């Protein structure tokens, strides 16, 4: 039984408090109901009334998926497997059909980007024509290029849906992909401008409405603009899959091998140029507080090995750039309505840089008193870079977002130091600094990862580092005793 002296709140007070609670926004509730609907869709149908509709609930349509439903060649053309083709030949036809279907989807997405984003924003004066040309680049010129390949593949398809030869078509068409050079090189500047324009409430509102519309498949504008780059780096994988299921005595064998060599050369060349374009973009946005901060090592750099946001032991956010031969620590600022990077200290030459991997808890935050009462999460994932040359000396304790991010920084700095050291000992420092030795001794372009790095790049506010595709095996690096035996994990484009 409840005690007789229990305090009871007057009903009027409860009512008045309830009137102070703001109304619940419909959008999060709708999103939650969609999530719930997806989660219970996997449940058994034996209990249909458990989550049945309530009279006060709204019927919410299921959320659109990001990916299209995959189509199989054997299902599309109703192939009779037992009487027509072998299992290997069916796999070959599936791979060819995937290539063709991918072209069709790409064309549809490129047209959608122009029709649903570019044209409305221009007509409504949400952005100027010059801004849209910068963001969309040469997107229009890519549509007829891929329509040409799709037409060629459809012309050689037999009435039963099978395709006998594709190698010669690919050898003749793939050189057209050199036109991707200008589009990919423009992506760094395009992404930066798009992020800046998102601060405009009209732009943000328009993009949000598009994101919530069914046609977007929950993809934002940048996902559509990045689809061509994603398709470009996928071609070698698609062609290898076709080749893997092509018999050795098939006429396509030789043409497919030639096509793979062509596309690999194109991707490597575009990667190098894209890396150079990215490097030039960031060099132009460096702001020097004094003339003495300028360094020829920055001016001569052709590639940004990695860059991203780190914090020092006082919690100050810094944007750090690792060029080929110099480490530059900056602060991100807005200058003339553009995101720029003001040098925080003197640039540190990689050759003389000292790198220390700090254990968790080894760094105190902002002094002994503050550090003594800080939680464990704030003292993790630190490393130190220091430099001393005569009267000049620096030491920075830098904190990464997580352990993986920290390891990427350590790997990249060690790789850069070893490369500079080896080049100095051998006396053959490559001025272009684009090539590294792969495990088999061949020369591999260092910029080969630039296209994949841009998947993670966020030029305005992303705290992650753009180095997810250039990590190397730390243990192998530690076991290296000679520069002549330098090893690097080869990037799988």
BELQUI-V785874 format. One record per backbone hydrogen bond with DSSP energy under -0.5 kcal/mol. NH is the residue of the N-H (numbers start at 0). CO is the residue of the C=O. If there is no record, write none. Layout:
nh:NH co:CO
nh:NH co:CO
This chain:
nh:5 co:2
nh:13 co:9
nh:14 co:10
nh:15 co:11
nh:16 co:12
nh:17 co:13
nh:18 co:14
nh:19 co:15
nh:19 co:16
nh:20 co:16
nh:20 co:17
nh:28 co:24
nh:29 co:25
nh:30 co:26
nh:31 co:27
nh:32 co:28
nh:33 co:29
nh:34 co:30
nh:35 co:31
nh:36 co:32
nh:37 co:33
nh:38 co:34
nh:39 co:35
nh:40 co:36
nh:40 co:37
nh:41 co:38
nh:42 co:39
nh:46 co:43
nh:47 co:44
nh:49 co:46
nh:51 co:48
nh:56 co:53
nh:59 co:57
nh:60 co:58
nh:75 co:71
nh:76 co:72
nh:78 co:73
nh:80 co:78
nh:82 co:79
nh:83 co:79
nh:89 co:85
nh:90 co:86
nh:91 co:87
nh:92 co:88
nh:93 co:89
nh:94 co:90
nh:95 co:91
nh:96 co:92
nh:97 co:93
nh:98 co:94
nh:99 co:95
nh:100 co:96
nh:101 co:97
nh:102 co:98
nh:103 co:99
nh:104 co:100
nh:105 co:101
nh:106 co:102
nh:107 co:103
nh:108 co:104
nh:109 co:105
nh:110 co:106
nh:111 co:107
nh:112 co:108
nh:113 co:109
nh:114 co:110
nh:115 co:111
nh:116 co:111
nh:116 co:112
nh:117 co:112
nh:118 co:113
nh:120 co:116
nh:121 co:117
nh:122 co:118
nh:123 co:119
nh:124 co:121
nh:125 co:120
nh:126 co:120
nh:131 co:127
nh:132 co:128
nh:133 co:129
nh:134 co:130
nh:135 co:131
nh:136 co:132
nh:138 co:135
nh:140 co:137
nh:141 co:137
nh:141 co:138
nh:142 co:138
nh:142 co:139
nh:143 co:139
nh:144 co:140
nh:145 co:141
nh:146 co:142
nh:147 co:143
nh:148 co:144
nh:149 co:145
nh:150 co:146
nh:151 co:147
nh:152 co:148
nh:153 co:149
nh:154 co:150
nh:155 co:151
nh:156 co:153
nh:157 co:161
nh:160 co:157
nh:163 co:155
nh:169 co:165
nh:170 co:166
nh:171 co:167
nh:172 co:168
nh:173 co:169
nh:175 co:172
nh:176 co:173
nh:177 co:174
nh:178 co:175
nh:179 co:176
nh:180 co:177
nh:182 co:178
nh:183 co:179
nh:184 co:180
nh:185 co:181
nh:186 co:183
nh:189 co:185
nh:190 co:186
nh:191 co:187
nh:192 co:188
nh:193 co:189
nh:194 co:190
nh:195 co:191
nh:196 co:192
nh:197 co:193
nh:198 co:195
nh:199 co:196
nh:203 co:199
nh:204 co:200
nh:205 co:201
nh:206 co:202
nh:207 co:203
nh:208 co:204
nh:209 co:205
nh:210 co:206
nh:211 co:207
nh:212 co:209
nh:215 co:212
nh:216 co:213
nh:217 co:212
nh:218 co:215
nh:223 co:219
nh:224 co:220
nh:225 co:221
nh:226 co:222
nh:226 co:223
nh:229 co:225
nh:230 co:226
nh:231 co:227
nh:232 co:228
nh:233 co:229
nh:233 co:230
nh:234 co:230
nh:234 co:231
nh:237 co:233
nh:238 co:234
nh:239 co:235
nh:240 co:236
nh:241 co:237
nh:242 co:238
nh:243 co:239
nh:244 co:240
nh:244 co:241
nh:245 co:242
nh:246 co:244
nh:249 co:246
nh:252 co:249
nh:254 co:250
nh:255 co:251
nh:256 co:252
nh:257 co:253
nh:258 co:254
nh:259 co:255
nh:260 co:256
nh:261 co:257
nh:262 co:258
nh:263 co:259
nh:264 co:260
nh:265 co:261
nh:266 co:262
nh:267 co:263
nh:268 co:264
nh:269 co:265
nh:270 co:266
nh:271 co:267
nh:272 co:268
nh:273 co:269
nh:274 co:270
nh:275 co:271
nh:276 co:272
nh:277 co:273
nh:278 co:274
nh:279 co:275
nh:280 co:276
nh:281 co:277
nh:282 co:278
nh:283 co:279
nh:284 co:280
nh:284 co:281
nh:285 co:282
nh:286 co:340
nh:287 co:285
nh:292 co:289
nh:293 co:290
nh:297 co:294
nh:298 co:294
nh:299 co:295
nh:300 co:297
nh:304 co:302
nh:304 co:321
nh:305 co:321
nh:307 co:319
nh:309 co:317
nh:310 co:398
nh:311 co:315
nh:312 co:396
nh:314 co:311
nh:317 co:309
nh:318 co:329
nh:319 co:307
nh:319 co:317
nh:320 co:327
nh:321 co:305
nh:322 co:320
nh:322 co:325
nh:323 co:302
nh:326 co:347
nh:327 co:320
nh:329 co:318
nh:329 co:327
nh:330 co:341
nh:332 co:339
nh:334 co:332
nh:334 co:337
nh:337 co:334
nh:339 co:332
nh:339 co:337
nh:340 co:284
nh:341 co:330
nh:342 co:286
nh:343 co:328
nh:344 co:328
nh:347 co:326
nh:348 co:346
nh:349 co:324
nh:351 co:348
nh:352 co:348
nh:352 co:349
nh:353 co:385
nh:354 co:352
nh:355 co:383
nh:357 co:355
nh:357 co:381
nh:360 co:378
nh:361 co:358
nh:365 co:312
nh:365 co:363
nh:370 co:366
nh:371 co:367
nh:372 co:368
nh:373 co:370
nh:377 co:374
nh:378 co:375
nh:379 co:376
nh:382 co:397
nh:383 co:355
nh:384 co:395
nh:385 co:353
nh:386 co:393
nh:388 co:391
nh:391 co:388
nh:393 co:386
nh:395 co:384
nh:397 co:382
nh:397 co:395
nh:398 co:310
nh:399 co:380
nh:405 co:401
nh:406 co:402
nh:407 co:403
nh:408 co:404
nh:409 co:405
nh:410 co:406
nh:411 co:407
nh:412 co:408
nh:413 co:409
nh:414 co:410
nh:415 co:411
nh:416 co:412
nh:417 co:413
nh:418 co:414
nh:419 co:415
nh:420 co:416
nh:421 co:417
nh:422 co:418
nh:423 co:419
nh:424 co:420
nh:425 co:421
nh:426 co:422
nh:427 co:422
nh:430 co:428
nh:435 co:443
nh:437 co:441
nh:438 co:487
nh:440 co:437
nh:443 co:435
nh:445 co:433
nh:447 co:444
nh:448 co:445
nh:449 co:446
nh:452 co:448
nh:453 co:449
nh:454 co:451
nh:455 co:452
nh:461 co:457
nh:465 co:306
nh:466 co:464
nh:469 co:466
nh:473 co:471
nh:476 co:472
nh:477 co:473
nh:478 co:474
nh:479 co:475
nh:479 co:476
nh:484 co:481
nh:485 co:482
nh:492 co:490
